[in-house]
Amino acid sequence: GSSIKDVVYNYSTLGGNLLSVPNLFTYSNLNTSNLKMSQEGYHDQSQAIFATAQLGLKNLVFVDLTARNDWVSALANTETKSIFYPSVGVSGVITDIFNIKSNVLSFLKARLSYSEVGNAPQRFISIPSYPVIDGYPQLTTYMPAKNLEPERTKSYEFGFNAIFWNNKVNLNATIYKSSTYNQLFNPSLSPSSGYSSFFVNAGRVDNKGIEASISLNQKLGPVQWNSGIVYSLNRNEIIELLRGYVNPVSGEIISLNRLDMGGTASCKMILEEGGSMGDLYVSTLYVDEHGYIYVNPTSFTVSADQNTFVKAGNTNPKYVLGFRNSFSYKGFDLSFLINARVGGIGVSVTQAIMDAFGVSEVSAKARDEGGAVVNGFRVPAQLYYQVIGGGTSGVGSMYVYDMTNVRLAEITIGYEIPGKYLFNWVHGLNLSLVGRNLLMLYNKSPFDPEITSNTGTYYQGIDYFMQPSLRNVGFAVKLRF
């Protein structure tokens, strides 16, 4: 097969303050002395061909092959003109291959696969462009990239499916490892080069993990019971960032083993060789030579050290669990799902600012008890919380929380209307009541860790006045004809 994706975007605007007539949004009513004009656009295109094939041997062993090649406009003017995505998977039914007959092991299938995917760089960086501002073309601040390559991820996966006791117990497990190469970096250049920065491919990030599930199908007298547990774990490591790259134009050697990805004034993500994606660093209070928080002996106040950041932990969970149960009895169905996120840390800027204004529960308790406790002694609550919660986002190290949480994620109650109460042309009618995110059973942080205030990769685990989490209750009607 083949495909083509063509995106054309054009944007033009003319605006400014109104001249004399309120709420009359016309060109004639614009104040021409402060007009604001903006115009931009782009044209992206991706052309692709792809193919799949499956080979089977006596219904025992199967080989799946896929191939895809993309020609992406963002690669124009680079040495790499296209991205190739291959994959191969081999699977076999072990119980059939070895003719296993067992009352315990009813079915066993194993699978092994390898795949590659690619990601093109952002548009324009390989082609010089000169934006016109106030009627004059502006030079680009970065060096045009000629030798860029697509970012690539190579993945290996092994898994198996096993059925025991004639479909009473089902076990699925997968282990995987992936490596991502050729990430896009934008390091700075010396002013003598005539450019402020350039783009280069480098780096490697590895991910490995486990995904497993086990389910049980069992009768409890007249009641049919289905239960299942899903477990997933992922670990990632930054193997390499940018090492000893030689600029082909200037001959300058550039190395990066640490990248500050930003965040807020009190917490930020930092990428470091040997570290992990999601490592969160926080600002601190000044401490004395013994490691205790420094308290001014005259004013009894603490001081923020916004220039020192320490690693607080990683925002990613250690593992995730899901536990589902369903019961069926004479047309009635009841099911519930409990989800657990274990581990991972976050920082609450919301809590910090509420403390600074004295409107939080913890600051109220400190005032009632005669002050906040620092190094085992009480200091004035107002002065203390205005420092640790002050500034733009507080002192990050004072607002680090474990994001472990367990919640009742879903409950469904349904009933299948008997056929004798339905029209002949209706083969089934099911009514159900569904509730989601109903109850937080355990949560150590003052915010819902499953809600994010930003979808950016490097802004996870930061609570910045996020909307409260909501319960959702609804109903469903399913008709079969």
C-alpha positions in Angstrom: 0.0 0.0 0.0 0.9 3.7 0.0 -0.2 6.8 1.7 0.3 10.6 1.5 -0.2 13.1 4.3 -0.2 16.8 3.2 -0.7 19.6 5.7 -0.8 23.3 4.6 -1.1 25.9 7.3 -1.4 29.7 6.7 -2.1 32.3 9.4 -2.5 36.0 9.0 -3.8 38.6 11.5 -4.2 42.3 11.7 -5.2 43.8 15.1 -4.8 46.7 17.4 -6.7 49.0 19.8 -10.1 50.2 18.9 -10.2 53.9 17.9 -13.4 55.4 19.2 -16.5 53.2 18.9 -16.7 50.5 21.7 -17.1 46.9 20.5 -17.1 47.8 16.8 -14.5 45.3 15.5 -13.9 46.6 12.0 -10.7 47.7 10.2 -12.1 51.2 10.0 -12.3 51.4 13.8 -8.7 50.3 14.4 -6.1 52.8 15.7 -3.6 52.7 12.9 -0.8 54.1 15.2 -0.4 50.8 17.0 -1.4 48.1 14.5 -0.1 44.6 15.2 0.4 42.3 12.2 1.4 38.6 12.1 1.8 36.2 9.3 3.2 32.6 9.3 2.7 29.3 7.6 4.2 26.0 6.6 3.6 23.1 4.2 4.4 19.6 5.5 4.2 16.4 3.4 4.9 12.8 4.1 4.8 10.1 1.4 5.0 6.4 2.3 4.9 2.9 0.9 4.3 -0.1 3.1 3.9 -3.9 3.0 3.0 -6.8 5.3 3.4 -10.5 5.0 2.6 -13.5 7.2 4.0 -17.0 6.8 2.6 -20.0 8.6 3.9 -23.5 9.0 1.3 -26.2 9.6 -0.6 -23.8 11.8 2.1 -24.2 14.4 4.7 -21.4 13.8 4.0 -18.0 12.3 6.3 -15.3 11.0 5.0 -11.7 10.6 6.9 -9.2 8.5 6.2 -5.5 8.0 8.1 -2.8 6.2 7.4 0.9 5.7 9.4 3.7 4.1 8.5 7.4 4.6 9.8 10.4 2.7 9.2 13.4 5.0 9.5 17.0 3.9 11.3 17.9 7.2 14.3 15.9 5.9 14.7 18.1 2.8 18.2 19.4 2.3 19.7 16.7 4.6 21.8 13.7 3.7 19.0 11.4 4.9 16.0 11.5 2.5 13.7 8.9 4.1 12.9 6.8 7.1 12.7 3.0 7.0 10.6 1.0 9.5 11.1 -2.7 9.5 9.6 -5.3 12.0 9.6 -9.1 12.3 7.7 -11.3 14.7 7.9 -15.0 15.3 5.3 -16.9 17.3 4.6 -20.6 17.9 2.0 -22.7 19.8 4.3 -24.7 22.1 1.6 -27.1 23.2 0.9 -28.1 19.5 4.5 -28.1 18.4 5.5 -30.6 21.2 2.0 -32.2 21.3 1.6 -31.5 25.0 -1.5 -33.1 26.4 -2.2 -32.0 30.0 -5.1 -31.4 32.3 -3.2 -28.5 33.8 -1.6 -26.7 30.8 -4.2 -26.3 28.1 -2.5 -23.9 25.8 1.0 -22.2 25.6 2.1 -19.8 22.9 5.4 -17.9 22.8 6.3 -14.9 20.7 9.5 -12.9 19.9 9.6 -9.7 17.9 11.9 -6.9 16.8 10.9 -3.5 15.4 12.2 -0.1 14.4 10.5 3.2 14.3 11.7 6.7 13.3 10.8 10.3 13.9 11.7 13.2 11.6 13.2 16.4 13.0 11.1 19.6 13.3 10.4 21.6 10.2 12.7 24.4 8.9 15.9 23.5 10.8 17.5 22.0 7.7 16.6 24.9 5.4 17.7 28.5 6.1 14.7 30.9 6.5 14.8 34.6 6.9 11.7 36.1 8.6 10.8 39.6 7.7 10.3 41.9 10.7 9.3 45.6 10.2 10.1 45.2 6.5 13.6 43.9 6.9 14.8 40.2 6.6 16.3 38.8 9.8 19.3 36.3 9.8 18.7 32.9 11.4 20.2 32.4 14.8 21.1 28.8 14.3 23.3 27.1 11.8 21.4 25.2 9.1 21.7 21.5 9.6 22.9 19.3 6.6 23.7 16.0 8.2 20.6 15.4 10.4 19.2 11.9 10.7 15.8 10.8 12.0 15.4 9.8 15.6 15.2 6.0 15.8 13.9 3.5 18.3 14.9 -0.2 18.2 12.7 -2.5 20.3 12.9 -6.2 21.3 10.1 -8.0 22.9 9.4 -11.5 24.2 6.2 -12.8 25.7 4.0 -15.8 26.2 0.3 -16.7 26.6 -0.6 -19.6 28.8 -4.1 -21.1 29.6 -4.5 -23.5 32.5 -7.2 -25.9 33.6 -9.3 -25.5 30.5 -9.5 -21.7 30.4 -9.9 -21.3 34.2 -6.6 -19.4 34.5 -5.1 -17.2 31.8 -1.5 -15.8 32.2 0.0 -13.3 29.8 3.5 -11.9 30.2 5.8 -9.7 28.2 9.4 -8.4 28.7 10.8 -5.7 26.5 13.7 -3.5 25.9 14.0 -0.5 23.6 16.8 2.0 22.7 16.2 5.4 21.3 19.1 7.0 19.3 19.7 10.2 17.4 17.8 12.6 19.6 17.8 16.2 18.5 20.1 18.5 20.5 20.5 22.3 20.1 23.8 23.2 21.8 25.2 26.8 21.8 28.1 27.9 19.5 30.8 30.5 20.1 29.9 34.0 18.8 32.8 33.9 16.3 30.9 31.3 14.3 28.2 33.8 13.4 25.5 31.6 14.8 24.1 31.2 18.4 23.4 27.4 18.1 23.1 24.4 15.8 21.2 21.2 15.7 22.8 17.7 16.0 21.8 14.1 16.5 23.2 12.3 19.5 22.3 10.5 22.7 20.8 7.2 23.7 18.0 6.4 26.1 17.1 2.8 27.1 13.8 1.5 28.4 13.1 -1.9 29.7 10.1 -3.4 31.5 7.6 -6.0 32.2 3.9 -6.3 31.5 1.9 -9.2 33.0 -1.7 -10.1 33.6 -3.4 -13.1 35.2 -7.1 -13.7 35.1 -9.4 -16.3 36.8 -12.7 -17.6 35.5 -14.5 -19.4 38.3 -18.1 -20.3 39.3 -19.2 -19.6 42.8 -22.3 -21.7 42.9 -24.8 -20.0 40.5 -22.5 -16.9 40.2 -19.9 -16.6 37.5 -16.8 -14.8 38.8 -14.1 -13.3 36.7 -11.1 -11.7 38.3 -7.9 -10.3 36.9 -4.7 -8.4 37.9 -2.6 -6.3 35.5 1.0 -5.4 36.4 3.4 -3.1 34.5 6.9 -1.9 35.3 9.2 0.3 33.3 12.8 1.5 33.9 14.7 4.0 31.7 18.3 5.1 31.7 20.0 7.9 29.9 23.0 6.1 28.5 24.5 9.0 26.5 23.8 12.6 25.7 26.2 14.5 23.5 29.9 13.4 23.6 32.8 15.0 21.8 30.9 16.2 18.7 33.1 18.1 16.3 31.4 20.9 14.4 32.2 20.2 10.7 32.3 23.9 10.0 34.2 25.5 12.9 36.0 22.4 14.2 34.7 23.2 17.7 34.4 20.2 20.0 31.1 20.2 21.9 30.0 17.8 24.7 26.9 17.8 26.9 26.5 15.4 29.8 23.8 17.3 31.6 20.7 19.2 30.2 18.4 21.5 32.2 14.9 21.0 30.7 13.3 23.7 32.9 10.1 23.6 35.0 9.3 26.2 37.6 11.5 28.5 39.8 11.6 25.8 42.5 11.7 22.5 40.6 12.9 21.3 37.2 13.7 18.3 35.2 17.4 17.6 34.5 18.7 15.0 32.1 22.1 13.5 33.1 24.1 10.6 31.8 23.4 7.7 34.1 20.2 9.2 35.2 16.6 8.7 34.1 13.9 10.6 32.2 11.7 12.1 34.9 14.5 13.0 37.4 13.2 16.0 39.4 15.5 18.5 41.1 14.3 21.0 43.7 15.5 24.2 45.3 16.4 24.2 49.0 16.7 26.2 52.2 20.1 27.4 53.5 21.6 24.9 55.9 24.5 25.3 58.4 27.8 23.4 58.5 26.0 20.5 60.3 23.3 20.1 57.7 20.5 21.6 59.7 18.2 24.3 58.3 19.7 27.7 59.1 17.5 29.8 61.4 18.5 33.4 62.0 19.1 33.8 65.7 17.7 37.3 65.8 14.7 37.2 63.6 14.0 33.4 63.8 13.5 33.2 60.1 14.8 30.8 57.5 16.2 31.7 54.1 15.7 30.2 50.6 18.6 29.1 48.5 17.1 29.3 45.0 20.5 28.7 43.3 21.1 25.3 44.7 19.1 22.3 43.3 19.2 18.8 44.7 17.7 15.6 43.2 14.4 14.8 44.9 13.7 11.6 43.0 11.9 10.5 39.8 8.3 11.3 38.8 7.7 7.9 37.2 6.0 5.2 39.3 7.9 2.1 40.4 5.1 0.0 39.1 1.3 0.2 38.3 -1.3 -2.3 39.3 -4.9 -2.9 38.2 -7.3 -5.3 39.9 -10.7 -6.0 38.3 -13.5 -8.3 39.4 -16.9 -9.0 37.8 -19.8 -11.1 38.9 -22.8 -12.4 36.9 -26.0 -13.9 38.2 -29.3 -14.3 36.3 -28.9 -11.3 34.1 -27.3 -9.1 36.7 -23.7 -7.9 36.3 -21.5 -6.2 38.9 -17.9 -5.3 38.2 -15.3 -3.0 39.9 -11.8 -1.9 39.1 -9.1 -0.8 41.6 -6.0 1.0 40.3 -2.8 1.5 42.1 0.2 3.7 41.2 3.2 2.8 43.5 6.1 5.2 43.8 7.2 8.3 42.0 7.5 11.8 43.5 5.9 15.1 42.7 6.1 18.8 43.8 3.1 20.8 44.7 3.5 24.5 43.9 -0.2 24.9 44.8 0.5 23.9 48.4 3.5 26.3 48.5 1.5 29.3 47.4 -1.4 28.5 49.7 1.1 28.3 52.6 2.6 31.6 51.7 -0.8 33.3 51.8 -1.7 31.5 55.0 -4.9 29.9 53.6 -3.8 26.2 53.9 -4.7 23.8 56.7 -1.1 23.2 57.6 -0.4 26.9 58.1 -3.5 27.3 60.2 -2.5 24.4 62.5 1.0 26.0 62.8 -0.5 29.3 63.9 -2.8 27.6 66.4 0.1 25.6 67.9 2.4 28.7 68.3 4.6 28.3 65.2 6.1 25.9 62.7 8.7 23.3 63.9 12.2 23.7 62.5 15.1 21.6 63.8 12.9 20.6 66.8 12.0 24.2 67.8 9.1 26.5 66.9 9.6 29.6 64.7 6.9 32.2 63.8 4.5 30.5 61.4 3.9 33.5 59.1 7.6 34.3 58.6 8.4 30.6 58.0 5.6 29.9 55.4 6.2 33.2 53.6 9.7 32.0 52.9 9.2 28.3 52.0 6.0 29.1 50.0 7.0 32.5 48.7 8.6 33.7 45.5 7.0 32.5 42.3 6.7 28.8 43.3 8.1 28.3 46.8 11.1 26.2 48.0 10.7 22.9 46.1 12.4 20.6 48.7 9.7 21.5 51.2 6.9 20.4 48.9 8.0 17.0 47.7 5.4 14.3 48.0 5.2 10.5 47.3 2.6 10.1 44.5 1.6 6.6 45.5 -2.2 6.3 45.3 -4.9 3.6 45.3 -8.3 4.4 43.9 -11.7 2.8 43.1 -11.4 3.5 39.4 -14.7 2.1 38.2 -17.9 0.3 39.3 -20.5 -1.0 36.8 -23.9 -2.4 37.7 -26.0 -3.8 34.8 -29.0 -5.9 34.0 -29.9 -7.9 30.9 -33.6 -7.5 30.2 -35.1 -11.0 29.5 -36.1 -11.7 25.9 -39.8 -12.3 26.8 -40.2 -8.6 27.6 -38.7 -7.4 24.3 -40.0 -7.1 20.8 -39.2 -9.9 18.4 -36.9 -7.7 16.4 -34.9 -6.9 19.5 -32.4 -9.6 20.4 -31.0 -8.0 23.5 -31.3 -5.0 25.9 -28.8 -4.2 28.6 -29.1 -1.4 31.1 -26.1 -0.4 33.2 -25.0 2.3 35.7 -21.3 3.3 35.4 -19.2 5.2 37.9 -15.6 6.2 37.3 -12.9 7.6 39.6 -15.3 7.2 42.5 -13.1 7.1 45.6 -9.5 7.7 46.5 -8.6 4.9 48.9 -5.1 6.0 49.6 -3.1 9.1 48.6 -0.1 10.6 50.2 0.1 13.8 48.1 -2.2 16.9 48.4 -3.2 16.5 44.7 -4.4 13.8 42.4 -1.1 12.3 40.9 -3.0 11.1 37.8 -3.9 14.6 36.7 -1.2 16.7 35.0 -1.1 20.5 34.6 0.9 20.2 31.4 1.3 17.6 28.7 4.9 18.4 28.1 7.5 15.6 28.6 9.5 17.6 31.1 6.6 19.0 33.2 5.3 15.8 34.8 4.9 15.5 38.5 4.5 19.3 39.1 1.2 20.4 40.6 0.5 24.0 39.6 -3.1 24.8 40.4 -4.5 21.8 38.6 -8.2 21.3 38.4 -9.6 19.0 41.1 -10.2 15.4 40.0 -13.8 14.6 39.3 -16.1 11.6 39.8 -18.1 10.6 36.8 -21.4 8.8 37.0 -23.5 7.8 34.0 -25.6 5.1 32.5 -25.5 3.0 29.3 -28.2 1.4 27.2 -27.1 -1.4 24.8 -29.5 -2.7 22.1 -28.8 -5.7 19.9 -30.9 -6.3 16.8 
